[in-house]
């Protein structure tokens, strides 16, 4: 019984960590999680990879860094820095692209610099952990496991009362007399 209880609490702690650690990484670490949806950075980044982006320190930016920029349409582009111009604008190019991007970017458009890459399936798990349906499901599962009593833990007092006496069997002929 104790092994089952210990196992349950290990599962509760692991699920709790799975729920909390990515949120702490994003919230307190200043990181952003971005899913790669195009092949322009292949083979460095493949479709389905998830990249963790750290905040940009402009003075540390150099050619060869992989950065993510915020697009005007609400999307993101993650490409490699090919050069930094005298005016501070940044020229980018996808590793799989033949030519550099047609427009340069400003440091204000940069969401951040590549910190780490997560491959399948961990990247998908990390992306899903940022969505409310999985967060809610995990929270409910954690509370359910934590609050669920294990069988046999709710002991009941044994009844020492004598059993009810059996009723005598009476035939219909005896009742009519």
C-alpha positions as CSV (number, residue, x, y, z in Angstrom):
1,X,0.0,0.0,0.0
2,X,2.9,2.4,0.8
3,X,4.5,1.7,-2.5
4,X,1.3,2.7,-4.3
5,X,1.1,5.9,-2.3
6,X,4.7,6.8,-2.9
7,X,4.3,6.1,-6.6
8,X,1.2,8.3,-6.7
9,X,3.1,11.2,-5.1
10,X,6.1,10.8,-7.5
11,X,3.7,11.0,-10.4
12,X,2.0,14.1,-8.9
13,X,5.4,15.8,-8.4
14,X,6.6,14.9,-12.0
15,X,3.3,16.2,-13.5
16,X,3.5,19.3,-11.4
17,X,7.1,19.9,-12.6
18,X,6.0,19.3,-16.2
19,X,3.4,22.0,-15.7
20,X,5.4,24.6,-13.8
21,X,9.0,24.4,-15.2
22,X,8.1,25.7,-18.7
23,X,6.0,28.4,-17.3
24,X,8.8,29.6,-15.0
25,X,11.3,29.4,-17.8
26,X,9.1,31.7,-19.9
27,X,7.9,34.0,-17.2
28,X,11.0,34.5,-15.1
29,X,13.7,33.5,-17.6
30,X,12.4,36.0,-20.2
31,X,12.4,33.2,-22.8
32,X,10.0,32.9,-25.7
33,X,9.0,29.5,-27.2
34,X,8.6,29.4,-31.0
35,X,7.6,26.5,-33.2
36,X,9.4,26.1,-36.5
37,X,6.8,25.9,-39.3
38,X,8.9,26.4,-42.4
39,X,12.0,24.8,-44.0
40,X,14.1,27.9,-44.6
41,X,16.5,27.1,-41.8
42,X,17.0,23.4,-42.8
43,X,19.1,21.5,-41.8
44,X,19.8,23.5,-38.7
45,X,16.1,23.9,-37.8
46,X,13.5,21.5,-39.2
47,X,9.7,21.8,-39.3
48,X,8.3,20.8,-36.0
49,X,11.4,21.8,-34.0
50,X,10.7,24.2,-31.1
51,X,13.3,26.9,-30.3
52,X,13.7,28.7,-27.1
53,X,14.6,32.3,-27.6
54,X,16.4,34.4,-25.1
55,X,16.2,38.2,-25.0
56,X,18.5,40.1,-27.4
57,X,21.5,42.0,-26.1
58,X,22.2,44.3,-29.1
59,X,25.9,44.7,-28.2
60,X,26.4,40.9,-28.3
61,X,24.7,40.4,-31.7
62,X,27.1,39.1,-34.4
63,X,26.9,37.5,-37.8
64,X,26.2,33.8,-37.5
65,X,23.7,34.2,-34.7
66,X,20.2,32.8,-35.3
67,X,17.5,35.3,-34.3
68,X,13.7,35.5,-34.4
69,X,12.1,38.6,-35.6
70,X,8.5,39.8,-35.2
71,X,6.8,40.2,-38.6
72,X,4.2,42.9,-39.3
73,X,1.6,40.2,-40.0
74,X,1.8,38.8,-36.5
75,X,4.1,35.9,-37.4
76,X,7.8,35.2,-36.7
77,X,10.8,34.6,-38.8
78,X,13.8,32.7,-37.5
79,X,16.9,33.3,-39.7
80,X,20.7,33.6,-39.4
81,X,22.3,37.0,-39.2
82,X,24.6,37.5,-42.2
83,X,25.7,41.1,-41.5
84,X,25.0,44.1,-39.3
85,X,25.0,47.3,-41.3
86,X,26.6,50.6,-40.2
87,X,23.1,52.0,-39.4
88,X,22.4,49.1,-37.1
89,X,20.0,47.3,-39.4
90,X,20.4,43.5,-39.6
91,X,20.6,41.4,-42.7
92,X,19.2,37.9,-42.4
93,X,19.2,34.7,-44.5
94,X,17.6,31.3,-44.0
95,X,20.2,28.5,-44.2
96,X,18.3,26.7,-46.9
97,X,17.6,29.9,-48.9
98,X,19.8,30.9,-51.9
99,X,19.5,34.6,-51.2
100,X,19.4,36.9,-48.2
101,X,16.0,38.3,-47.0
102,X,14.9,41.2,-49.2
103,X,14.5,43.6,-46.2
104,X,16.7,44.4,-43.4
105,X,15.5,44.3,-39.8
106,X,16.0,46.7,-36.9
107,X,17.0,45.6,-33.4
108,X,13.5,46.7,-32.3
109,X,12.0,44.0,-34.5
110,X,14.1,41.2,-32.9
111,X,12.2,39.0,-30.5
112,X,15.4,37.3,-29.3
113,X,18.4,35.1,-30.0
114,X,18.3,31.3,-30.3
115,X,19.0,29.8,-26.9
116,X,18.2,26.1,-27.5
117,X,16.5,23.7,-29.9
118,X,14.1,21.0,-28.9
119,X,13.4,18.2,-31.3
120,X,10.3,16.0,-31.6
121,X,8.5,15.0,-29.4
122,X,9.7,17.2,-26.6
123,X,9.2,20.4,-28.6
124,X,5.6,19.6,-29.3
125,X,5.0,18.8,-25.6
126,X,6.6,22.2,-24.7
127,X,4.3,24.0,-27.2
128,X,1.2,22.2,-25.9
129,X,2.1,23.0,-22.3
130,X,1.7,26.7,-23.3
131,X,-1.9,26.0,-24.3
132,X,-4.7,26.2,-21.8
133,X,-6.4,22.9,-22.6
134,X,-3.3,20.8,-21.7
135,X,-2.6,23.0,-18.7
136,X,-6.1,22.6,-17.4
137,X,-6.1,18.8,-18.0
138,X,-2.8,18.4,-16.2
139,X,-4.0,20.5,-13.3
140,X,-7.2,18.5,-12.9
141,X,-5.1,15.2,-13.2
142,X,-2.7,16.4,-10.5
143,X,-5.5,17.4,-8.1
144,X,-7.3,14.2,-8.8
145,X,-4.3,12.1,-8.1
146,X,-3.4,14.1,-5.0
147,X,-6.9,13.9,-3.5
148,X,-7.9,10.4,-4.6
149,X,-7.9,8.1,-1.6
150,X,-6.2,4.8,-2.1
151,X,-8.3,1.7,-1.6
152,X,-8.3,0.4,2.0
153,X,-7.2,3.7,3.4
154,X,-10.7,4.6,4.6
155,X,-11.1,2.0,7.4
156,X,-14.6,1.3,8.7
157,X,-15.3,0.1,12.2
158,X,-16.3,-3.6,12.1
159,X,-19.8,-4.2,13.2
160,X,-20.0,-6.6,16.2
161,X,-23.7,-6.7,16.4
162,X,-25.3,-10.1,16.0
163,X,-26.9,-10.8,12.7
164,X,-30.6,-10.5,12.4
165,X,-32.4,-13.7,13.3
166,X,-33.9,-15.5,10.3
167,X,-37.6,-15.2,9.9
168,X,-39.4,-18.5,10.4
169,X,-40.8,-20.0,7.3
170,X,-44.5,-20.2,7.5
171,X,-46.7,-22.1,5.0
172,X,-49.9,-20.7,3.6
173,X,-51.8,-23.5,5.3
174,X,-50.6,-22.4,8.7
175,X,-51.6,-18.8,8.1
176,X,-55.2,-19.7,7.2
177,X,-55.9,-21.7,10.4
